[in-house]
Amino acid sequence: MICPKCQDEDTRVLDSRESESHKAIRRRRECEKCKYRFTTFERVETANFIVVKKDGARENYDREKIEKGIWKACQKRKVTEDQVKKMLDELEEKWSAMGKEVPSKVIGEGVMDALRGLDEVAYIRFASVYRHFKDLESFEKELKKLAK
């Protein structure tokens, strides 16, 4: 592991324990050179698939890209980091089980469904970008669906 402070490669593990979610290992480390202490989290990479875009283009799945979109939708909402991580872990497990290629539509709809159960405002925000709402009427239709 490379030290984030001095970039030296010699670090040692001081403490290691399983995270609360049991899906990662938390390690407390110390740089041998500068004695800087830092924490790392190791988790098994479950999401190793290709996203097939609407235009047929293919790209590797990028958790950070999805997470950024979710956090934009959840801005100033009472949504915790643990809730988002748990939601993404569950979705990734589902998508990975679908095979080597997953359509972007499945990913977008999956995120929207999960956000609907987590926070309705975040759901509407995400849906407005994902579905390209162009006017107030589009918002009203989505809000009526949500109210049902």
C-alpha positions as CSV (number, residue, x, y, z in Angstrom):
1,M,0.0,0.0,0.0
2,I,1.3,3.4,-0.9
3,C,1.4,6.1,1.8
4,P,-0.9,9.0,0.9
5,K,1.4,11.5,2.5
6,C,4.9,10.7,1.3
7,Q,4.1,8.1,-1.5
8,D,6.5,5.5,0.0
9,E,5.5,1.9,-0.6
10,D,6.6,0.5,2.8
11,T,3.5,0.5,5.1
12,R,2.5,-1.9,7.8
13,V,-0.9,-3.0,9.1
14,L,-1.5,-2.0,12.8
15,D,-5.1,-3.2,13.1
16,S,-7.4,-5.2,10.9
17,R,-11.1,-5.9,11.4
18,E,-14.2,-6.7,9.5
19,S,-16.5,-3.7,8.8
20,E,-20.0,-3.5,10.2
21,S,-21.6,-4.5,6.9
22,H,-19.3,-7.6,6.8
23,K,-18.5,-6.8,3.2
24,A,-15.2,-5.1,3.7
25,I,-12.0,-5.3,5.8
26,R,-10.9,-2.1,7.6
27,R,-7.2,-1.8,8.1
28,R,-5.3,0.8,10.1
29,R,-1.9,1.3,8.5
30,E,1.3,3.2,9.3
31,C,4.0,4.3,6.9
32,E,7.4,3.0,7.8
33,K,9.1,6.1,6.4
34,C,7.1,9.1,7.7
35,K,5.0,7.3,10.4
36,Y,1.8,8.7,8.9
37,R,-1.3,6.7,10.0
38,F,-4.2,6.1,7.7
39,T,-7.2,3.7,7.2
40,T,-8.0,1.6,4.2
41,F,-11.0,-0.5,3.3
42,E,-10.7,-3.7,1.2
43,R,-13.7,-5.3,-0.3
44,V,-14.3,-8.0,-2.8
45,E,-14.9,-6.7,-6.3
46,T,-18.3,-8.1,-7.2
47,A,-19.2,-5.7,-10.0
48,N,-17.1,-6.8,-12.9
49,F,-19.4,-6.3,-15.9
50,I,-19.8,-4.2,-19.0
51,V,-22.5,-1.6,-19.3
52,V,-24.3,-1.5,-22.7
53,K,-25.4,2.0,-23.5
54,K,-28.5,3.0,-25.4
55,D,-26.4,3.7,-28.5
56,G,-24.8,0.2,-28.3
57,A,-21.5,1.5,-26.9
58,R,-19.9,-0.6,-24.2
59,E,-17.9,0.6,-21.2
60,N,-16.7,-1.0,-17.9
61,Y,-19.1,-0.5,-15.0
62,D,-17.9,2.3,-12.8
63,R,-19.3,2.4,-9.3
64,E,-18.0,5.9,-8.6
65,K,-19.9,7.3,-11.6
66,I,-23.2,5.9,-10.3
67,E,-22.5,6.9,-6.8
68,K,-21.8,10.6,-7.8
69,G,-25.2,10.7,-9.5
70,I,-26.9,9.2,-6.4
71,W,-25.2,11.7,-4.1
72,K,-26.3,14.6,-6.4
73,A,-29.9,13.4,-6.1
74,C,-29.5,13.0,-2.3
75,Q,-28.0,16.4,-1.7
76,K,-29.3,18.1,1.5
77,R,-31.5,15.0,2.2
78,K,-31.3,12.8,5.3
79,V,-29.6,9.9,3.5
80,T,-26.5,8.3,5.1
81,E,-23.4,7.0,3.4
82,D,-24.2,3.5,4.8
83,Q,-27.6,3.6,3.2
84,V,-26.1,4.5,-0.2
85,K,-23.4,1.9,0.1
86,K,-25.8,-0.9,1.1
87,M,-28.2,0.1,-1.7
88,L,-25.3,0.0,-4.3
89,D,-23.9,-3.3,-2.9
90,E,-27.4,-4.9,-3.3
91,L,-27.9,-3.5,-6.8
92,E,-24.4,-4.6,-8.0
93,E,-25.0,-8.1,-6.7
94,K,-28.2,-8.2,-8.8
95,W,-26.6,-6.7,-11.9
96,S,-23.5,-9.0,-11.7
97,A,-25.9,-12.0,-11.6
98,M,-27.3,-10.9,-14.9
99,G,-24.1,-11.8,-16.8
100,K,-21.1,-10.1,-18.4
101,E,-23.2,-7.3,-20.0
102,V,-25.9,-5.2,-18.4
103,P,-28.0,-2.7,-20.3
104,S,-27.7,0.9,-18.9
105,K,-31.5,1.0,-18.8
106,V,-31.5,-1.8,-16.2
107,I,-29.0,0.1,-14.1
108,G,-30.9,3.4,-14.3
109,E,-34.2,1.8,-13.5
110,G,-32.7,-0.2,-10.6
111,V,-31.2,3.0,-9.1
112,M,-34.5,4.8,-9.4
113,D,-36.5,1.9,-7.8
114,A,-34.0,1.8,-4.9
115,L,-34.1,5.6,-4.4
116,R,-37.9,5.5,-4.4
117,G,-37.8,3.3,-1.3
118,L,-35.0,5.4,0.3
119,D,-36.0,9.0,-0.3
120,E,-38.8,10.2,-2.6
121,V,-37.2,13.6,-3.2
122,A,-33.9,12.0,-4.2
123,Y,-35.9,9.7,-6.5
124,I,-37.6,12.6,-8.3
125,R,-34.3,14.4,-8.7
126,F,-32.6,11.3,-10.1
127,A,-35.5,10.5,-12.4
128,S,-35.6,14.1,-13.7
129,V,-32.1,13.7,-15.0
130,Y,-32.3,10.1,-16.0
131,R,-35.6,10.5,-17.9
132,H,-34.7,14.0,-19.3
133,F,-37.7,15.9,-17.9
134,K,-38.1,18.9,-20.1
135,D,-41.1,20.7,-18.6
136,L,-43.4,20.8,-15.6
137,E,-45.8,18.3,-17.1
138,S,-43.1,15.6,-17.0
139,F,-42.5,16.3,-13.3
140,E,-46.3,16.2,-12.6
141,K,-46.7,12.8,-14.3
142,E,-43.9,11.3,-12.3
143,L,-45.2,12.8,-9.1
144,K,-48.7,11.3,-9.8
145,K,-47.0,7.9,-10.3
146,L,-45.2,8.3,-7.0
147,A,-48.4,9.3,-5.1
148,K,-50.2,6.0,-6.2
